[in-house]
Amino acid sequence: MVEDPTKVDPKHYKVEFENEKVRVLRIRYGPGEKSIMHGHPNAVAVFLADGGAKFTYPDGKTEDIAMKAGQALWFPPVEHLPEERLGKSIEVVFVELK
């Protein structure tokens, strides 16, 4: 069962808006902070600051994600554990499609 980040990690994930079509999350991580394993449906991320994160997947594989302020990226459904990796705060608007 994929965990909802707003339920398992409310420190980092806040619902800003939700209706029958989308859920908009505000994601904030301080320097060096990390989450716990959780999942998202199809989504678009809009990064509000430059930064970087490491995603760890359920199979143990990892991936580094570079973030540029103003950049938008598509994410297919994913289950991961994010971790801030550059010693900077991360802030993202994350639009999940239902």
Secondary structure, DSSP 8 states (H G I E B T S, - for coil): ----HHHH-TTTEEEEEE-SSEEEEEEEE-TT-B--SEEE-SEEEEESS-EEEEEE-TTS-EEEEEE-TT-EEEE-SEEEEEEE-SSS-EEEEEEEE-
